[in-house]
């Protein structure tokens, strides 16, 4: 069972890192396609280099401006990288945030229907990761958002109700 949980987490990490760089294609709409591809390649190089050095803060800084503007994919990326930073012993500096800070960004993205964010919350509620309680109803709700593109509003409402109790 533990290896299955670790396999799911590793898959989510791969998707999160890919999500950091894929949305950049739409960031420069008024430049030529060639210039856009060059910009993406440069950001790709910077982001991957930061993560390979264990510089989660640097990678997050690249995504944060778009996340703060409300871009859901970047919100997910920031949240996921914050969560991974907490558990990475090779990070070049210790994080100064909590899992709740990372989950805040993940929830913003999940509420906008980002499947990876919904999947992370689903797994979190299934396995009790990131300080989330094991909760089969919320696991199933977020899983339905991830797989079947269910409207995330019902999950947001359910989380809100449970957090008040």
BALUM-123231 format. One record per residue (C-alpha): x, y, z; residue in three letters; residue number from 0. Coordinates in nm, 4 decimals, padded with zeros to 6 digits. Example, Ala and Ser with C-alpha at 12.3 -4.5 7.8 and 13.67 -1.06 7.14 Angstrom:
% residues 2
<site X="01.2300" Y="-00.4500" Z="00.7800" markol="ALA" drenkol="0"/>
<site X="01.3670" Y="-00.1060" Z="00.7140" markol="SER" drenkol="1"/>
% end
This chain:
% residues 165
<site X="00.0000" Y="00.0000" Z="00.0000" markol="UNK" drenkol="0"/>
<site X="00.2811" Y="00.2439" Z="00.0850" markol="UNK" drenkol="1"/>
<site X="00.4442" Y="00.1980" Z="-00.2571" markol="UNK" drenkol="2"/>
<site X="00.1118" Y="00.2788" Z="-00.4252" markol="UNK" drenkol="3"/>
<site X="00.0831" Y="00.5999" Z="-00.2266" markol="UNK" drenkol="4"/>
<site X="00.4417" Y="00.6978" Z="-00.3146" markol="UNK" drenkol="5"/>
<site X="00.3791" Y="00.6163" Z="-00.6844" markol="UNK" drenkol="6"/>
<site X="00.0748" Y="00.8441" Z="-00.6896" markol="UNK" drenkol="7"/>
<site X="00.2736" Y="01.1256" Z="-00.5240" markol="UNK" drenkol="8"/>
<site X="00.5574" Y="01.0884" Z="-00.7743" markol="UNK" drenkol="9"/>
<site X="00.3136" Y="01.1022" Z="-01.0655" markol="UNK" drenkol="10"/>
<site X="00.1573" Y="01.4181" Z="-00.9248" markol="UNK" drenkol="11"/>
<site X="00.5054" Y="01.5722" Z="-00.8893" markol="UNK" drenkol="12"/>
<site X="00.5825" Y="01.5035" Z="-01.2537" markol="UNK" drenkol="13"/>
<site X="00.2523" Y="01.6570" Z="-01.3620" markol="UNK" drenkol="14"/>
<site X="00.3050" Y="01.9585" Z="-01.1374" markol="UNK" drenkol="15"/>
<site X="00.6480" Y="02.0350" Z="-01.2712" markol="UNK" drenkol="16"/>
<site X="00.5182" Y="01.9986" Z="-01.6273" markol="UNK" drenkol="17"/>
<site X="00.2259" Y="02.2274" Z="-01.5409" markol="UNK" drenkol="18"/>
<site X="00.4710" Y="02.4963" Z="-01.4327" markol="UNK" drenkol="19"/>
<site X="00.6121" Y="02.5313" Z="-01.7806" markol="UNK" drenkol="20"/>
<site X="00.3299" Y="02.4365" Z="-02.0227" markol="UNK" drenkol="21"/>
<site X="00.1082" Y="02.7414" Z="-01.9489" markol="UNK" drenkol="22"/>
<site X="00.3900" Y="02.9744" Z="-02.0440" markol="UNK" drenkol="23"/>
<site X="00.2978" Y="02.9338" Z="-02.4110" markol="UNK" drenkol="24"/>
<site X="00.0097" Y="03.1784" Z="-02.3648" markol="UNK" drenkol="25"/>
<site X="00.2077" Y="03.4392" Z="-02.1727" markol="UNK" drenkol="26"/>
<site X="00.3425" Y="03.6342" Z="-02.4689" markol="UNK" drenkol="27"/>
<site X="00.0551" Y="03.6680" Z="-02.7144" markol="UNK" drenkol="28"/>
<site X="00.1865" Y="03.9799" Z="-02.8874" markol="UNK" drenkol="29"/>
<site X="00.5263" Y="03.8434" Z="-02.9854" markol="UNK" drenkol="30"/>
<site X="00.6069" Y="03.6131" Z="-03.2732" markol="UNK" drenkol="31"/>
<site X="00.5810" Y="03.2387" Z="-03.2282" markol="UNK" drenkol="32"/>
<site X="00.9585" Y="03.2092" Z="-03.2579" markol="UNK" drenkol="33"/>
<site X="01.0127" Y="03.4652" Z="-02.9805" markol="UNK" drenkol="34"/>
<site X="00.7492" Y="03.2946" Z="-02.7669" markol="UNK" drenkol="35"/>
<site X="00.9233" Y="02.9587" Z="-02.8081" markol="UNK" drenkol="36"/>
<site X="01.2558" Y="03.1189" Z="-02.7138" markol="UNK" drenkol="37"/>
<site X="01.1024" Y="03.2738" Z="-02.4029" markol="UNK" drenkol="38"/>
<site X="00.9475" Y="02.9409" Z="-02.3032" markol="UNK" drenkol="39"/>
<site X="01.2785" Y="02.7639" Z="-02.3531" markol="UNK" drenkol="40"/>
<site X="01.4592" Y="03.0241" Z="-02.1412" markol="UNK" drenkol="41"/>
<site X="01.2027" Y="02.9948" Z="-01.8582" markol="UNK" drenkol="42"/>
<site X="01.2119" Y="02.6178" Z="-01.8884" markol="UNK" drenkol="43"/>
<site X="01.5872" Y="02.6234" Z="-01.8441" markol="UNK" drenkol="44"/>
<site X="01.5654" Y="02.8572" Z="-01.5451" markol="UNK" drenkol="45"/>
<site X="01.2886" Y="02.6599" Z="-01.3772" markol="UNK" drenkol="46"/>
<site X="01.4458" Y="02.3191" Z="-01.4271" markol="UNK" drenkol="47"/>
<site X="01.7852" Y="02.4519" Z="-01.3192" markol="UNK" drenkol="48"/>
<site X="01.6306" Y="02.5934" Z="-01.0007" markol="UNK" drenkol="49"/>
<site X="01.4578" Y="02.2657" Z="-00.9163" markol="UNK" drenkol="50"/>
<site X="01.7688" Y="02.0602" Z="-00.9913" markol="UNK" drenkol="51"/>
<site X="01.9617" Y="02.2795" Z="-00.7448" markol="UNK" drenkol="52"/>
<site X="01.6879" Y="02.2312" Z="-00.4880" markol="UNK" drenkol="53"/>
<site X="01.5901" Y="02.5979" Z="-00.5253" markol="UNK" drenkol="54"/>
<site X="01.2177" Y="02.5654" Z="-00.4744" markol="UNK" drenkol="55"/>
<site X="01.1954" Y="02.9339" Z="-00.3848" markol="UNK" drenkol="56"/>
<site X="01.3455" Y="03.0294" Z="-00.7208" markol="UNK" drenkol="57"/>
<site X="01.1083" Y="02.8026" Z="-00.9125" markol="UNK" drenkol="58"/>
<site X="00.8100" Y="02.9367" Z="-00.7182" markol="UNK" drenkol="59"/>
<site X="00.9215" Y="03.2943" Z="-00.7865" markol="UNK" drenkol="60"/>
<site X="00.8998" Y="03.2243" Z="-01.1614" markol="UNK" drenkol="61"/>
<site X="00.5383" Y="03.1078" Z="-01.1307" markol="UNK" drenkol="62"/>
<site X="00.4143" Y="03.3458" Z="-00.8607" markol="UNK" drenkol="63"/>
<site X="00.3357" Y="03.6533" Z="-01.0769" markol="UNK" drenkol="64"/>
<site X="00.0923" Y="03.4557" Z="-01.2926" markol="UNK" drenkol="65"/>
<site X="-00.0520" Y="03.2779" Z="-00.9879" markol="UNK" drenkol="66"/>
<site X="-00.1178" Y="03.6131" Z="-00.8209" markol="UNK" drenkol="67"/>
<site X="-00.2963" Y="03.7251" Z="-01.1389" markol="UNK" drenkol="68"/>
<site X="-00.5337" Y="03.4313" Z="-01.0975" markol="UNK" drenkol="69"/>
<site X="-00.3954" Y="03.1899" Z="-01.3569" markol="UNK" drenkol="70"/>
<site X="-00.5216" Y="02.8566" Z="-01.2237" markol="UNK" drenkol="71"/>
<site X="-00.2405" Y="02.6419" Z="-01.3639" markol="UNK" drenkol="72"/>
<site X="00.0194" Y="02.8658" Z="-01.2044" markol="UNK" drenkol="73"/>
<site X="-00.1786" Y="02.8653" Z="-00.8778" markol="UNK" drenkol="74"/>
<site X="-00.1531" Y="02.4877" Z="-00.8780" markol="UNK" drenkol="75"/>
<site X="00.2162" Y="02.4966" Z="-00.9599" markol="UNK" drenkol="76"/>
<site X="00.2924" Y="02.7381" Z="-00.6762" markol="UNK" drenkol="77"/>
<site X="00.0883" Y="02.5334" Z="-00.4291" markol="UNK" drenkol="78"/>
<site X="00.2337" Y="02.2022" Z="-00.5310" markol="UNK" drenkol="79"/>
<site X="00.5919" Y="02.3255" Z="-00.5263" markol="UNK" drenkol="80"/>
<site X="00.5331" Y="02.4727" Z="-00.1793" markol="UNK" drenkol="81"/>
<site X="00.4084" Y="02.1329" Z="-00.0615" markol="UNK" drenkol="82"/>
<site X="00.6965" Y="01.9443" Z="-00.2184" markol="UNK" drenkol="83"/>
<site X="00.9469" Y="02.1913" Z="-00.0745" markol="UNK" drenkol="84"/>
<site X="00.8273" Y="02.0978" Z="00.2744" markol="UNK" drenkol="85"/>
<site X="00.9197" Y="01.7345" Z="00.2153" markol="UNK" drenkol="86"/>
<site X="01.2394" Y="01.7714" Z="00.0138" markol="UNK" drenkol="87"/>
<site X="01.5539" Y="01.7163" Z="00.2188" markol="UNK" drenkol="88"/>
<site X="01.7705" Y="01.8415" Z="-00.0700" markol="UNK" drenkol="89"/>
<site X="01.6192" Y="02.1915" Z="-00.0792" markol="UNK" drenkol="90"/>
<site X="01.8920" Y="02.4556" Z="-00.0616" markol="UNK" drenkol="91"/>
<site X="01.7062" Y="02.6427" Z="00.2095" markol="UNK" drenkol="92"/>
<site X="01.4336" Y="02.5443" Z="00.4526" markol="UNK" drenkol="93"/>
<site X="01.0822" Y="02.6580" Z="00.3684" markol="UNK" drenkol="94"/>
<site X="00.9224" Y="02.9331" Z="00.5743" markol="UNK" drenkol="95"/>
<site X="00.5664" Y="02.8310" Z="00.4974" markol="UNK" drenkol="96"/>
<site X="00.3293" Y="02.5583" Z="00.6107" markol="UNK" drenkol="97"/>
<site X="00.1368" Y="02.2920" Z="00.4233" markol="UNK" drenkol="98"/>
<site X="-00.1708" Y="02.5123" Z="00.4666" markol="UNK" drenkol="99"/>
<site X="00.0010" Y="02.7836" Z="00.2595" markol="UNK" drenkol="100"/>
<site X="00.0580" Y="02.5352" Z="-00.0218" markol="UNK" drenkol="101"/>
<site X="-00.2929" Y="02.3945" Z="00.0062" markol="UNK" drenkol="102"/>
<site X="-00.4360" Y="02.7465" Z="-00.0232" markol="UNK" drenkol="103"/>
<site X="-00.2909" Y="02.7750" Z="-00.3757" markol="UNK" drenkol="104"/>
<site X="-00.3877" Y="02.4185" Z="-00.4678" markol="UNK" drenkol="105"/>
<site X="-00.7462" Y="02.4810" Z="-00.3546" markol="UNK" drenkol="106"/>
<site X="-00.7658" Y="02.7990" Z="-00.5636" markol="UNK" drenkol="107"/>
<site X="-00.6667" Y="02.5982" Z="-00.8692" markol="UNK" drenkol="108"/>
<site X="-00.8951" Y="02.3057" Z="-00.7841" markol="UNK" drenkol="109"/>
<site X="-01.1907" Y="02.5429" Z="-00.7429" markol="UNK" drenkol="110"/>
<site X="-01.1240" Y="02.6528" Z="-01.1024" markol="UNK" drenkol="111"/>
<site X="-01.1293" Y="02.2922" Z="-01.2217" markol="UNK" drenkol="112"/>
<site X="-00.7565" Y="02.2208" Z="-01.2684" markol="UNK" drenkol="113"/>
<site X="-00.7498" Y="01.8379" Z="-01.2763" markol="UNK" drenkol="114"/>
<site X="-00.4045" Y="01.8051" Z="-01.1189" markol="UNK" drenkol="115"/>
<site X="-00.5110" Y="02.0208" Z="-00.8253" markol="UNK" drenkol="116"/>
<site X="-00.8288" Y="01.8178" Z="-00.7780" markol="UNK" drenkol="117"/>
<site X="-00.6194" Y="01.5002" Z="-00.7973" markol="UNK" drenkol="118"/>
<site X="-00.3793" Y="01.6255" Z="-00.5339" markol="UNK" drenkol="119"/>
<site X="-00.6667" Y="01.7050" Z="-00.2977" markol="UNK" drenkol="120"/>
<site X="-00.8293" Y="01.3700" Z="-00.3757" markol="UNK" drenkol="121"/>
<site X="-00.5069" Y="01.1853" Z="-00.2934" markol="UNK" drenkol="122"/>
<site X="-00.4518" Y="01.4025" Z="00.0119" markol="UNK" drenkol="123"/>
<site X="-00.7920" Y="01.3108" Z="00.1528" markol="UNK" drenkol="124"/>
<site X="-00.7488" Y="00.9434" Z="00.0620" markol="UNK" drenkol="125"/>
<site X="-00.4044" Y="00.9011" Z="00.2212" markol="UNK" drenkol="126"/>
<site X="-00.4047" Y="01.1794" Z="00.4811" markol="UNK" drenkol="127"/>
<site X="-00.1204" Y="01.3718" Z="00.3133" markol="UNK" drenkol="128"/>
<site X="-00.0214" Y="01.7348" Z="00.3720" markol="UNK" drenkol="129"/>
<site X="-00.2065" Y="01.7484" Z="00.7003" markol="UNK" drenkol="130"/>
<site X="-00.5410" Y="01.6696" Z="00.5383" markol="UNK" drenkol="131"/>
<site X="-00.7624" Y="01.4284" Z="00.7283" markol="UNK" drenkol="132"/>
<site X="-00.8528" Y="01.0983" Z="00.5696" markol="UNK" drenkol="133"/>
<site X="-01.1995" Y="01.1667" Z="00.4315" markol="UNK" drenkol="134"/>
<site X="-01.3599" Y="00.9296" Z="00.1815" markol="UNK" drenkol="135"/>
<site X="-01.6381" Y="01.1717" Z="00.0814" markol="UNK" drenkol="136"/>
<site X="-01.3960" Y="01.4537" Z="-00.0040" markol="UNK" drenkol="137"/>
<site X="-01.1597" Y="01.2072" Z="-00.1726" markol="UNK" drenkol="138"/>
<site X="-01.4432" Y="01.0920" Z="-00.3985" markol="UNK" drenkol="139"/>
<site X="-01.5707" Y="01.4438" Z="-00.4617" markol="UNK" drenkol="140"/>
<site X="-01.2303" Y="01.5765" Z="-00.5763" markol="UNK" drenkol="141"/>
<site X="-01.1648" Y="01.2549" Z="-00.7707" markol="UNK" drenkol="142"/>
<site X="-01.4835" Y="01.3207" Z="-00.9686" markol="UNK" drenkol="143"/>
<site X="-01.3596" Y="01.6707" Z="-01.0491" markol="UNK" drenkol="144"/>
<site X="-01.0264" Y="01.5292" Z="-01.1623" markol="UNK" drenkol="145"/>
<site X="-01.1575" Y="01.2428" Z="-01.3751" markol="UNK" drenkol="146"/>
<site X="-01.5074" Y="01.3415" Z="-01.4840" markol="UNK" drenkol="147"/>
<site X="-01.4717" Y="01.7211" Z="-01.4879" markol="UNK" drenkol="148"/>
<site X="-01.7461" Y="01.7499" Z="-01.2254" markol="UNK" drenkol="149"/>
<site X="-01.8160" Y="02.1083" Z="-01.1183" markol="UNK" drenkol="150"/>
<site X="-01.5797" Y="02.1711" Z="-00.8239" markol="UNK" drenkol="151"/>
<site X="-01.8298" Y="02.3918" Z="-00.6394" markol="UNK" drenkol="152"/>
<site X="-01.9825" Y="02.0953" Z="-00.4536" markol="UNK" drenkol="153"/>
<site X="-01.6368" Y="01.9961" Z="-00.3226" markol="UNK" drenkol="154"/>
<site X="-01.5584" Y="02.3531" Z="-00.2164" markol="UNK" drenkol="155"/>
<site X="-01.8902" Y="02.3684" Z="-00.0284" markol="UNK" drenkol="156"/>
<site X="-01.8298" Y="02.0292" Z="00.1340" markol="UNK" drenkol="157"/>
<site X="-01.4792" Y="02.1327" Z="00.2464" markol="UNK" drenkol="158"/>
<site X="-01.6132" Y="02.4604" Z="00.3862" markol="UNK" drenkol="159"/>
<site X="-01.8854" Y="02.2825" Z="00.5823" markol="UNK" drenkol="160"/>
<site X="-01.6430" Y="02.0280" Z="00.7276" markol="UNK" drenkol="161"/>
<site X="-01.3876" Y="02.2933" Z="00.8215" markol="UNK" drenkol="162"/>
<site X="-01.6493" Y="02.4731" Z="01.0331" markol="UNK" drenkol="163"/>
<site X="-01.7014" Y="02.1652" Z="01.2485" markol="UNK" drenkol="164"/>
% end
